Amino acid sequence: MELTGIAVLASLAMAAGAVCVFIYAVKKDHFRDIEEAKYQVFWSDWDEREEATKENGDGGGKGKSLDATGK
């Protein structure tokens, strides 16, 4: 029975820790706009692609078609 009590106390301590971390994250606005990260990655890739087409001078890649291997 002693081992069961220790296991219960350990699980309650972990649950309390998780609740504390969650409350901290909510208060620091880490859950304010979770969709923004997805769009930041998308737009950074888009900007890199535009810069590459400007450097190559190919007019944005119009008229080019790529097969499945990217050639």
SVG drawing of the C-alpha trace seen along z (x, -y; Angstrom):
<svg xmlns="http://www.w3.org/2000/svg" viewBox="-5 -41 25 43">
<polyline fill="none" stroke="black" stroke-width="0.4" points="0.0,0.0 2.9,-2.3 4.0,-2.1 0.5,-2.9 0.5,-6.0 3.8,-7.1 2.5,-6.6 -0.6,-8.6 1.4,-11.5 3.8,-11.4 0.9,-11.6 -0.7,-14.4 2.6,-16.3 3.0,-15.9 -0.6,-17.0 -0.1,-20.1 3.1,-20.9 1.3,-20.6 -1.5,-22.9 1.1,-25.4 2.9,-25.3 -0.5,-25.7 -1.5,-28.7 2.0,-30.3 1.6,-29.9 -1.9,-31.4 -0.8,-34.4 2.2,-35.0 0.0,-34.9 1.6,-31.8 -1.8,-30.7 -2.9,-34.1 -2.5,-33.2 -1.4,-29.7 -2.2,-29.8 0.4,-32.5 3.4,-30.2 2.0,-28.3 1.6,-31.4 5.1,-32.7 6.6,-29.6 4.5,-29.9 5.3,-33.6 9.0,-33.2 9.2,-30.4 7.2,-32.6 9.6,-35.5 12.6,-33.3 11.0,-32.0 10.3,-35.6 13.9,-36.6 15.3,-33.6 13.1,-34.4 14.3,-38.1 17.9,-37.0 17.5,-34.5 15.6,-37.0 13.2,-34.3 10.1,-36.4 8.6,-34.4 8.9,-31.0 6.1,-31.5 6.1,-28.9 8.3,-26.4 7.0,-23.0 8.7,-20.6 8.3,-16.8 8.0,-14.8 11.8,-14.9 11.9,-18.7 13.9,-18.9"/>
</svg>
